[in-house]
Amino acid sequence: MIAPTVAYINIDNLIHNYRLVEKLTKGASIIPIVKADAYNHGCIEVSRILSSFSSLAYLGVAHTQEGKILRENDIKKPILVLSCILDDDLRIIYEYDFTPVLYSLSLIEKLANFAKWKGKRINTHIKIDTGMNRLGISYKDAQKIYETLKEYRDFLNVEGIMSHFCCSDSDDEFTSLQLKRFNDVVSFLEGNGLYFKYKHIANSAAILKFPQAYLNCTRPGIILYGYVPEKNISNPGFKPVLSIKSHIIHIHDLCPGEGVSYNRTFITKKKRKIGVIATGYADGFRRMLSNNFYVLIKGKKSPIIGNVCMDMVMCDLTHIDAEVGDEATVLGKDGEREIDAWMLASKMNTIPYEILTSIGKRVYRVYVRK
Ligand SMILES: Cc1ncc(COP(=O)(O)O)c(C=O)c1O
């Protein structure tokens, strides 16, 4: 056993998912989103694998700090820093050859002055806010954007223009409006002689639902890791990449009337065989699942009983012929049954993004390939 709890990352499924994005988006360039440690699948390994695809335009990270990890591990592909450019990041952008997304007019000015001082034209993308109201220069400011970019064109190479959908998974009408606002800004700027190599707005939901939003580049995240972004969107064949297996570390029998775990939230009504599993909320197995979900053992559902602890969780083995050392599936397949991130997310009123990005650092990663 390598570790009590292991996340297996299926490289074949990752490659399958990337190829499916390529097929759906019909020749558009791709910016796979590898922020948050590639949604916890391991940004170095995921970036290494995806770097071999010629359709990859950039690797998308949120912070320069994430980009540094990639560069320090010999990832040579262009890196797009999607958010968070503070003053200290300017030097890092320059030293590590990152392409920052500039999301305000003042940021354009700041980076241009920095580039002037360094005597090097810096590659950038600009972000238009079309209604998410998070980051970006308002679509209403097309004229100002034009003037600012023109003023600083000697210092910035604006290779891309982008926006972000706020509800491509749930509101088709607003998504169409965002796309129209974006296209209008792009047409205005291009009509005035500013050209962009990459134009991108489509996230996973738009890749699944809005072919008109592919433009010439897309930014898939969650579908690369195998999940549709909204439960009711049909899945054209994306396969979960990550599964989590833990182990039974102890088994004991209880008489009726005994409490299990902190606060005795579960009291046995009859004789029970209890299994102790070596995973807890420090690994991302959320406390909210106490008395409220199950793990899979020997292909059967083993209900969680009592409160989830930091490093352990108890389950009912009364009906399962299991031994210490046997595997417990927390996420993934066991025989005919499967627990996927949508099932966990639905139980906890959240989304697979949060399930995946909450997996603890202590969970050992193993990369599997046929
Ligand atoms: C700017 C940006 N683009 C693309 C994505 C990918 O989104 P998704 O995982 O829904 O495809 C994200 C994720 O949050 C993002 O912030």
Ligand as a Chemical Component Dictionary entry (heavy atoms), coordinates in Angstrom:
data_LIG
# 
_chem_comp.id                   LIG 
_chem_comp.type                 NON-POLYMER 
_chem_comp.pdbx_formal_charge   0 
_chem_comp.three_letter_code    LIG 
# 
loop_
_chem_comp_atom.comp_id 
_chem_comp_atom.atom_id 
_chem_comp_atom.alt_atom_id 
_chem_comp_atom.type_symbol 
_chem_comp_atom.charge 
_chem_comp_atom.model_Cartn_x 
_chem_comp_atom.model_Cartn_y 
_chem_comp_atom.model_Cartn_z 
_chem_comp_atom.pdbx_ordinal 
LIG C1 C1 C 0 -11.723 32.591 -16.766 1  
LIG C2 C2 C 0 -12.099 31.136 -16.774 2  
LIG N1 N1 N 0 -12.158 30.478 -17.933 3  
LIG C3 C3 C 0 -12.496 29.176 -17.996 4  
LIG C4 C4 C 0 -12.818 28.466 -16.850 5  
LIG C5 C5 C 0 -13.222 27.030 -16.970 6  
LIG O1 O1 O 0 -14.542 26.857 -16.523 7  
LIG P1 P1 P 0 -15.203 25.407 -16.586 8  
LIG O2 O2 O 0 -14.480 24.587 -15.586 9  
LIG O3 O3 O 0 -16.624 25.663 -16.188 10 
LIG O4 O4 O 0 -15.018 24.931 -17.962 11 
LIG C6 C6 C 0 -12.776 29.120 -15.618 12 
LIG C7 C7 C 0 -13.121 28.395 -14.411 13 
LIG O5 O5 O 0 -13.553 28.853 -13.411 14 
LIG C8 C8 C 0 -12.412 30.501 -15.574 15 
LIG O6 O6 O 0 -12.359 31.172 -14.429 16 
# 
loop_
_chem_comp_bond.comp_id 
_chem_comp_bond.atom_id_1 
_chem_comp_bond.atom_id_2 
_chem_comp_bond.value_order 
_chem_comp_bond.pdbx_ordinal 
LIG C1 C2 SING 1  
LIG C2 N1 SING 2  
LIG C2 C8 DOUB 3  
LIG N1 C3 DOUB 4  
LIG C3 C4 SING 5  
LIG C4 C5 SING 6  
LIG C4 C6 DOUB 7  
LIG C5 O1 SING 8  
LIG O1 P1 SING 9  
LIG P1 O2 DOUB 10 
LIG P1 O3 SING 11 
LIG P1 O4 SING 12 
LIG C6 C7 SING 13 
LIG C6 C8 SING 14 
LIG C7 O5 DOUB 15 
LIG C8 O6 SING 16 
# 
